[in-house]
Protein backbone atom coordinates (compact mmCIF):
# COMPACT_ATOMS: atom_id res chain seq x y z
CA UNK A 1 0.00 0.00 0.00
CA UNK A 2 1.19 3.48 -0.82
CA UNK A 3 0.76 6.51 1.44
CA UNK A 4 -1.24 4.63 4.09
CA UNK A 5 -2.52 7.10 6.71
CA UNK A 6 -3.19 6.17 10.33
CA UNK A 7 -4.16 7.60 13.72
CA UNK A 8 -4.31 5.91 17.12
CA UNK A 9 -4.30 6.85 20.79
CA UNK A 10 -1.40 5.91 23.03
CA UNK A 11 -2.41 6.87 26.54
CA UNK A 12 -3.57 10.47 26.33
CA UNK A 13 -1.62 11.16 23.11
CA UNK A 14 -2.95 10.99 19.56
CA UNK A 15 -0.38 9.61 17.13
CA UNK A 16 -0.94 10.30 13.44
CA UNK A 17 1.18 9.60 10.42
CA UNK A 18 1.48 8.37 6.89
CA UNK A 19 3.55 5.40 5.75
CA UNK A 20 5.19 5.98 2.36
CA UNK A 21 5.00 2.32 1.37
CA UNK A 22 4.27 -0.97 3.12
CA UNK A 23 3.43 -4.49 2.07
CA UNK A 24 3.87 -8.17 2.79
CA UNK A 25 6.01 -10.76 1.05
CA UNK A 26 6.79 -14.33 2.07
CA UNK A 27 5.11 -13.91 5.46
CA UNK A 28 7.03 -10.77 6.37
CA UNK A 29 5.84 -7.18 6.41
CA UNK A 30 7.99 -4.37 5.04
CA UNK A 31 7.77 -0.65 5.76
CA UNK A 32 9.67 1.63 3.38
CA UNK A 33 10.22 5.30 4.17
CA UNK A 34 11.80 7.61 1.61
CA UNK A 35 13.90 10.39 3.15
CA UNK A 36 15.20 13.58 1.55
CA UNK A 37 17.32 14.70 4.52
CA UNK A 38 20.72 13.62 5.71
CA UNK A 39 21.40 9.88 5.83
CA UNK A 40 23.13 10.53 9.16
CA UNK A 41 19.63 10.85 10.65
CA UNK A 42 18.72 7.21 9.95
CA UNK A 43 18.19 6.42 13.66
CA UNK A 44 15.43 9.03 13.76
CA UNK A 45 13.89 7.39 10.68
CA UNK A 46 13.87 4.01 12.46
CA UNK A 47 12.20 5.55 15.53
CA UNK A 48 9.51 6.99 13.26
CA UNK A 49 9.00 3.69 11.44
CA UNK A 50 8.71 1.85 14.76
CA UNK A 51 5.55 3.89 15.34
CA UNK A 52 4.39 2.89 11.87
CA UNK A 53 4.85 -0.78 12.78
CA UNK A 54 2.80 -0.24 15.94
CA UNK A 55 0.05 1.38 13.85
CA UNK A 56 -0.04 -1.61 11.46
CA UNK A 57 -0.31 -4.01 14.38
CA UNK A 58 -3.02 -1.92 16.08
CA UNK A 59 -5.00 -1.81 12.84
CA UNK A 60 -4.82 -5.61 12.64
CA UNK A 61 -3.02 -5.49 9.31
CA UNK A 62 0.06 -7.23 10.71
CA UNK A 63 -0.20 -9.94 13.34
CA UNK A 64 1.72 -9.89 16.60
CA UNK A 65 3.82 -12.86 15.53
CA UNK A 66 4.68 -11.49 12.06
CA UNK A 67 8.08 -9.95 11.42
CA UNK A 68 8.19 -6.35 10.26
CA UNK A 69 11.27 -5.03 8.49
CA UNK A 70 12.00 -1.32 8.29
CA UNK A 71 13.74 0.25 5.30
CA UNK A 72 14.97 3.85 5.23
CA UNK A 73 15.81 4.96 1.70
CA UNK A 74 17.90 8.08 1.11
CA UNK A 75 17.82 8.40 -2.70
CA UNK A 76 19.89 11.58 -2.95
CA UNK A 77 22.81 10.08 -1.01
CA UNK A 78 22.16 6.63 -2.52
CA UNK A 79 21.97 4.92 0.89
CA UNK A 80 19.57 2.33 2.26
CA UNK A 81 19.34 1.21 5.89
CA UNK A 82 17.33 -1.77 7.12
CA UNK A 83 16.39 -3.06 10.53
CA UNK A 84 13.87 -5.45 12.04
CA UNK A 85 11.06 -3.63 13.88
CA UNK A 86 10.50 -4.18 17.60
CA UNK A 87 8.27 -7.14 18.39
CA UNK A 88 4.61 -6.66 19.29
CA UNK A 89 5.46 -7.30 22.92
Residue pairs with C-beta under 8 A, 6 or more apart in sequence:
1 19
1 21
1 22
1 23
2 20
2 21
3 18
3 19
3 20
3 21
4 18
4 19
4 22
5 16
5 17
5 18
5 19
6 16
6 17
6 18
6 19
6 52
6 55
6 56
6 59
7 14
7 15
7 16
7 17
8 14
8 15
8 54
8 55
8 58
8 59
9 15
10 54
15 51
15 55
17 48
17 51
17 52
17 55
19 31
19 33
19 52
19 55
19 56
20 32
20 33
20 34
21 31
21 32
21 33
21 34
22 29
22 30
22 31
22 32
22 52
22 56
23 29
23 30
24 30
24 62
24 66
27 66
27 67
28 66
28 67
28 68
28 69
29 53
29 56
29 61
29 62
29 66
29 67
29 68
29 69
30 68
30 69
30 71
31 49
31 52
31 53
31 56
31 68
31 69
31 70
31 71
31 85
32 71
32 73
33 45
33 48
33 49
33 52
33 70
33 71
33 72
33 73
34 73
34 75
35 41
35 42
35 45
35 72
35 73
35 74
36 74
36 75
36 76
37 74
38 74
38 77
39 74
39 77
39 79
39 81
42 72
42 74
42 79
42 81
45 72
45 81
46 70
46 72
46 81
46 83
49 70
49 72
49 85
50 70
50 85
50 86
52 70
53 62
53 68
53 70
53 85
53 86
56 62
56 68
57 63
57 64
57 68
57 88
62 68
63 88
64 87
64 88
64 89
65 88
67 84
67 85
68 84
68 85
69 82
69 83
69 84
69 85
70 82
70 83
70 84
70 85
71 80
71 81
71 82
72 80
72 81
72 82
73 79
73 80
74 80
74 81
